[in-house]
Amino acid sequence: RPAYKMPGHRPTENDKRVLIWSGRFKSRDQIPEFVSHEMIDASRNKLRVKACYIMIGLTVLSCVAMVILGKQAAGRNESLLGWNMERKARWREEAGRESTVAAEKAP
């Protein structure tokens, strides 16, 4: 064993959660007082991979949901182009009203 290598690390509360969530230990009682740095790093990496898989799954589900919602909107003849044209028409009307009100107030 090299002299520069520390024998272990006292896990913090977050480290203990990571060790349990990664499946290294079943309960807090099973976690020893000192744990190697390699074990904590391996547990963190395993948890990172699980989090990435969850994010990938959520991304795929949200894409499928957006496709379904887009097809439903197309079935109702709704489109972004139509919404934008209606919104711009409302803005033009409001701007026209404001300009006529401003012209009437000016002496």
N, CA and C of each residue as an Amber inpcrd file, in Angstrom:
protein
   321
   0.8490000  -1.1790000   0.0000000   0.0000000   0.0000000   0.0000000
   0.8960000   1.2450000   0.0000000   0.6820000   2.1560000  -0.9640000
   1.5180000   3.3590000  -1.0060000   1.2800000   4.2470000   0.2150000
   2.2960000   4.9850000   0.5830000   2.2130000   5.8330000   1.7710000
   1.3360000   7.0620000   1.5190000   1.2490000   7.5110000   0.2760000
   0.4950000   8.7350000  -0.0150000  -1.0030000   8.4970000  -0.1210000
  -1.4320000   7.2730000  -0.2050000  -2.8530000   6.9820000  -0.3820000
  -3.5530000   6.8850000   0.9660000  -4.6460000   7.6130000   1.1010000
  -5.3880000   7.5910000   2.3560000  -6.1820000   6.2860000   2.4560000
  -6.3340000   5.7410000   3.6540000  -7.0020000   4.4510000   3.8050000
  -8.5020000   4.5200000   3.5490000  -9.1070000   5.6450000   3.7510000
 -10.5460000   5.7130000   3.5480000 -11.0680000   7.1180000   3.7460000
 -12.3490000   7.1960000   3.6430000 -13.0220000   8.4890000   3.7300000
 -14.2620000   8.3020000   4.5770000 -14.4830000   9.2200000   5.4880000
 -15.6870000   9.1520000   6.3100000 -16.8300000   9.7470000   5.4850000
 -17.8200000   8.9420000   5.1290000 -18.8820000   9.4450000   4.2460000
 -19.7830000  10.4630000   4.9440000 -20.1250000  11.5170000   4.2170000
 -21.0620000  12.5130000   4.7210000 -22.4820000  11.9730000   4.5400000
 -23.4640000  12.7540000   4.9670000 -24.8580000  12.3130000   4.8220000
 -25.2160000  12.1620000   3.3390000 -24.7510000  13.0810000   2.5030000
 -25.0280000  12.9670000   1.0680000 -24.3370000  11.7480000   0.4660000
 -23.1040000  11.4860000   0.9060000 -22.4080000  10.2930000   0.4260000
 -23.1650000   9.0240000   0.8150000 -23.7150000   9.0230000   2.0210000
 -24.4760000   7.8480000   2.4640000 -25.7270000   7.6580000   1.6040000
 -26.3990000   8.7680000   1.2640000 -27.5700000   8.6620000   0.3800000
 -27.1600000   8.1040000  -0.9830000 -26.0440000   8.6050000  -1.5020000
 -25.5700000   8.1380000  -2.8090000 -25.2370000   6.6480000  -2.7510000
 -24.5880000   6.2320000  -1.6840000 -24.2360000   4.8130000  -1.5470000
 -25.4900000   3.9350000  -1.4790000 -26.5370000   4.4260000  -0.8440000
 -27.7750000   3.6430000  -0.7430000 -28.5210000   3.6540000  -2.0770000
 -28.6640000   4.8400000  -2.6900000 -29.4040000   4.9490000  -3.9550000
 -28.7280000   4.1770000  -5.0830000 -27.3960000   4.1030000  -5.0360000
 -26.6980000   3.3830000  -6.1030000 -26.7630000   1.8760000  -5.9110000
 -27.2620000   1.4380000  -4.7640000 -27.4090000   0.0060000  -4.5320000
 -26.2050000  -0.6340000  -3.8840000 -25.2300000   0.1560000  -3.4540000
 -24.0260000  -0.3800000  -2.8280000 -24.3670000  -1.0020000  -1.4640000
 -25.2320000  -0.3160000  -0.7120000 -25.6700000  -0.8080000   0.5920000
 -27.1860000  -0.7230000   0.6630000 -27.7780000  -1.5600000   1.4810000
 -29.2410000  -1.6000000   1.5870000 -29.7880000  -0.5850000   2.5850000
 -29.0260000  -0.2920000   3.6490000 -29.4980000   0.6510000   4.6620000
 -28.3010000   1.4250000   5.2170000 -28.6100000   2.4570000   5.9890000
 -27.5470000   3.2710000   6.5950000 -26.7400000   2.4670000   7.6220000
 -27.3630000   1.4880000   8.2300000 -26.6720000   0.6870000   9.2510000
 -25.5420000  -0.1420000   8.6530000 -25.6630000  -0.5020000   7.4030000
 -24.6610000  -1.3430000   6.7500000 -23.4420000  -0.5580000   6.2770000
 -23.5320000   0.7620000   6.1990000 -22.4190000   1.5700000   5.7020000
 -21.3470000   1.6410000   6.7890000 -20.1090000   1.2370000   6.4570000
 -19.0440000   1.2940000   7.4620000 -18.6370000   2.7390000   7.7720000
 -17.8650000   2.8940000   8.8250000 -17.4490000   4.2410000   9.2440000
 -16.5380000   4.8740000   8.1960000 -15.6560000   4.0790000   7.5960000
 -14.7600000   4.5730000   6.5520000 -15.0230000   3.8060000   5.2620000
 -15.0930000   4.5550000   4.1660000 -15.3520000   3.9760000   2.8530000
 -14.2630000   4.4760000   1.9100000 -13.8430000   3.6510000   0.9740000
 -12.7860000   4.0630000   0.0530000 -13.3000000   5.1300000  -0.9130000
 -12.3950000   5.9580000  -1.3750000 -12.7500000   6.9960000  -2.3440000
 -13.2540000   6.3740000  -3.6440000 -12.6710000   5.2320000  -4.0060000
 -13.0840000   4.5610000  -5.2350000 -14.5380000   4.1170000  -5.1600000
 -14.9600000   3.6360000  -3.9770000 -16.3380000   3.1810000  -3.8240000
 -17.3130000   4.3620000  -3.9450000 -16.9630000   5.4820000  -3.3590000
 -17.8320000   6.6590000  -3.4500000 -17.8820000   7.1690000  -4.8860000
 -16.7270000   7.2080000  -5.5600000 -16.7050000   7.6500000  -6.9570000
 -17.5140000   6.7150000  -7.8470000 -17.3750000   5.4100000  -7.6270000
 -18.1360000   4.4480000  -8.4270000 -19.6360000   4.6070000  -8.1770000
 -20.0120000   4.8570000  -6.9370000 -21.4350000   5.0470000  -6.6190000
 -21.9670000   6.3170000  -7.2580000 -21.1840000   7.3910000  -7.2230000
 -21.6000000   8.6450000  -7.8610000 -21.7490000   8.4720000  -9.3650000
 -20.8040000   7.7600000  -9.9650000 -20.8860000   7.5300000 -11.4080000
 -22.1190000   6.6970000 -11.7660000 -22.4000000   5.7030000 -10.9490000
 -23.5780000   4.8630000 -11.1970000 -24.8520000   5.6890000 -11.0790000
 -24.8990000   6.5790000 -10.0920000 -26.0600000   7.4500000  -9.9100000
 -26.1790000   8.4480000 -11.0610000 -25.0390000   8.9530000 -11.5580000
 -25.0630000   9.8540000 -12.7220000 -25.6420000   9.1570000 -13.9440000
 -25.2500000   7.9170000 -14.1500000 -25.7590000   7.1600000 -15.2890000
 -27.2600000   6.9410000 -15.1610000 -27.7120000   6.6010000 -13.9520000
 -29.1580000   6.4230000 -13.7380000 -29.9120000   7.7180000 -14.0140000
 -29.3570000   8.8440000 -13.5530000 -29.9970000  10.1410000 -13.7970000
 -30.0440000  10.4480000 -15.2880000 -28.9890000  10.1050000 -16.0060000
 -28.9740000  10.3300000 -17.4620000 -30.0320000   9.4750000 -18.1450000
 -30.1720000   8.2210000 -17.7330000 -31.2060000   7.3670000 -18.3190000
 -32.5960000   7.9140000 -18.0510000 -32.8060000   8.4360000 -16.8520000
 -34.1110000   9.0300000 -16.5340000 -34.3690000  10.2450000 -17.4150000
 -33.3490000  11.0970000 -17.5990000 -33.5160000  12.2840000 -18.4490000
 -33.7690000  11.8970000 -19.8990000 -33.0920000  10.8570000 -20.3800000
 -33.3220000  10.3910000 -21.7500000 -34.7540000   9.9180000 -21.9030000
 -35.2340000   9.1410000 -20.9210000 -36.6100000   8.6470000 -20.9680000
 -37.6240000   9.7800000 -20.9550000 -37.4050000  10.7710000 -20.0840000
 -38.3190000  11.9100000 -20.0310000 -38.2970000  12.7100000 -21.3300000
 -37.1330000  12.8290000 -21.9480000 -37.0320000  13.5400000 -23.2210000
 -37.8120000  12.8170000 -24.3100000 -37.6850000  11.5030000 -24.3670000
 -38.4210000  10.7290000 -25.3750000 -39.9230000  10.8430000 -25.1320000
 -40.3380000  10.7320000 -23.8630000 -41.7710000  10.8560000 -23.5520000
 -42.3120000  12.2340000 -23.9130000 -41.5420000  13.2750000 -23.6280000
 -42.0230000  14.6200000 -23.9650000 -42.0750000  14.8190000 -25.4710000
 -41.1560000  14.2320000 -26.2180000 -41.2080000  14.3240000 -27.6840000
 -42.4580000  13.6300000 -28.2210000 -42.7560000  12.4610000 -27.6980000
 -43.9580000  11.7430000 -28.1280000 -45.2020000  12.5480000 -27.7860000
 -45.2250000  13.1540000 -26.5960000 -46.3740000  13.9730000 -26.2020000
 -46.5300000  15.1730000 -27.1300000 -45.4280000  15.8050000 -27.5100000
 -45.5070000  16.9650000 -28.4050000 -46.0100000  16.5540000 -29.7880000
 -45.6080000  15.3840000 -30.2620000 -46.1040000  14.9010000 -31.5530000
 -47.6130000  14.6760000 -31.4850000 -48.0700000  14.0550000 -30.4030000
 -49.5060000  13.7960000 -30.2470000 -50.2820000  15.1030000 -30.1700000
 -49.7930000  16.0550000 -29.3630000 -50.4750000  17.3470000 -29.2440000
 -50.4570000  18.1080000 -30.5690000 -49.3780000  18.0250000 -31.3100000
 -49.2950000  18.6870000 -32.6200000 -50.2810000  18.0980000 -33.6080000
 -50.4300000  16.7810000 -33.6000000 -51.4000000  16.1520000 -34.5080000
 -52.8310000  16.5180000 -34.1310000 -53.1010000  16.6070000 -32.8290000
 -54.4410000  17.0230000 -32.3980000 -54.7210000  18.4640000 -32.8130000
 -53.7330000  19.3370000 -32.6830000 -53.9100000  20.7320000 -33.0850000
 -54.0980000  20.8310000 -34.5980000 -53.3930000  20.0140000 -35.3500000
 -53.5620000  20.0190000 -36.8020000 -54.9520000  19.5350000 -37.1790000
 -55.4860000  18.6060000 -36.4170000 -56.8450000  18.1310000 -36.6560000
 -57.8840000  19.2110000 -36.3980000 -57.5760000  20.1530000 -35.4920000
 -58.4760000  21.2730000 -35.2170000 -58.1670000  22.4750000 -36.1060000
 -57.2880000  22.3000000 -37.0810000 -56.8470000  23.3550000 -38.0060000
 -56.2040000  24.5270000 -37.2720000 -55.4610000  24.2450000 -36.2260000
 -54.6950000  25.2640000 -35.5130000 -53.2490000  25.1540000 -35.9540000
 -52.6190000  26.3040000 -36.1120000 -51.2010000  26.2930000 -36.4660000
 -50.5350000  27.5250000 -35.8670000 -49.2390000  27.4650000 -35.7630000
 -48.4930000  28.6060000 -35.2470000 -48.6120000  29.7980000 -36.1900000
 -48.6530000  29.5300000 -37.4840000 -48.7980000  30.6080000 -38.4550000
 -50.1060000  31.3590000 -38.2410000 -51.1930000  30.6320000 -38.0400000
 -52.4900000  31.2640000 -37.7950000 -52.5040000  32.0630000 -36.5040000
 -51.9130000  31.4900000 -35.4560000 -51.8570000  32.2000000 -34.1680000
 -51.0630000  33.4970000 -34.3050000 -49.9250000  33.4340000 -34.9990000
 -49.1000000  34.6290000 -35.1690000 -49.8200000  35.6880000 -35.9960000
 -50.5160000  35.2760000 -37.0300000 -51.2330000  36.2440000 -37.8600000
 -52.3520000  36.9150000 -37.0550000 -53.0910000  36.1520000 -36.2450000
 -54.1470000  36.7250000 -35.4020000 -53.5640000  37.6970000 -34.3760000
 -52.4590000  37.3220000 -33.7770000 -51.8340000  38.1820000 -32.7720000
 -51.3490000  39.4880000 -33.3910000 -50.7370000  39.4070000 -34.5720000
 -50.2530000  40.6200000 -35.2350000 -51.4160000  41.5030000 -35.6820000
 -52.5350000  40.8980000 -36.0940000 -53.7120000  41.6800000 -36.4650000
 -54.2470000  42.4300000 -35.2450000 -54.2550000  41.7530000 -34.0760000
 -54.6940000  42.4310000 -32.8440000 -53.7620000  43.5820000 -32.4960000
 -52.4700000  43.3750000 -32.6510000 -51.5150000  44.4420000 -32.3550000
 -51.7380000  45.6410000 -33.2770000 -51.9740000  45.3460000 -34.5470000
 -52.2230000  46.4490000 -35.4990000 -53.4740000  47.2210000 -35.1190000
 -54.5360000  46.5050000 -34.7200000 -55.7630000  47.1710000 -34.2950000
 -55.5130000  48.0560000 -33.0770000 -54.7920000  47.5080000 -32.0820000
 -54.4930000  48.2810000 -30.8810000 -53.6410000  49.4990000 -31.2150000
 -52.6570000  49.3320000 -32.0860000 -51.8080000  50.4580000 -32.4710000
 -52.6260000  51.5000000 -33.2220000 -53.5660000  51.0670000 -34.0790000
 -54.4280000  52.0050000 -34.8060000 -55.3230000  52.7700000 -33.8520000
 -55.8800000  52.0850000 -32.8590000 -56.7300000  52.7520000 -31.8640000
 -55.9350000  53.7760000 -31.0630000 -54.7270000  53.3770000 -30.6550000
 -53.8950000  54.2900000 -29.8760000 -53.5080000  55.5190000 -30.6840000
 -53.2250000  55.3230000 -31.9710000 -52.8450000  56.4720000 -32.7910000
 -54.0360000  57.4060000 -33.0230000 -55.2510000  56.8560000 -33.1740000
 -56.4270000  57.7270000 -33.3530000 -56.7410000  58.4750000 -32.0530000
 -56.5790000  57.7980000 -30.9130000 -56.8100000  58.4700000 -29.6360000
 -55.7810000  59.5620000 -29.4330000 -54.5250000  59.3080000 -29.7790000
 -53.4730000  60.3040000 -29.6440000 -53.7070000  61.4710000 -30.5930000
 -54.2170000  61.1900000 -31.8060000 -54.4930000  62.2610000 -32.7680000
 -55.6600000  63.1270000 -32.3130000 -56.6510000  62.5140000 -31.6710000
 -57.8120000  63.2950000 -31.1790000 -57.4110000  64.1920000 -30.0040000
 -56.4840000  63.7410000 -29.1730000 -56.0700000  64.5300000 -28.0230000
 -55.1590000  65.6730000 -28.4270000 -54.4570000  65.5290000 -29.5120000
 -53.5230000  66.5830000 -29.9350000 -54.3130000  67.7680000 -30.4850000
 -53.9770000  69.0080000 -30.0500000 -54.7190000  70.1890000 -30.5320000
 -54.3240000  70.6290000 -31.9100000
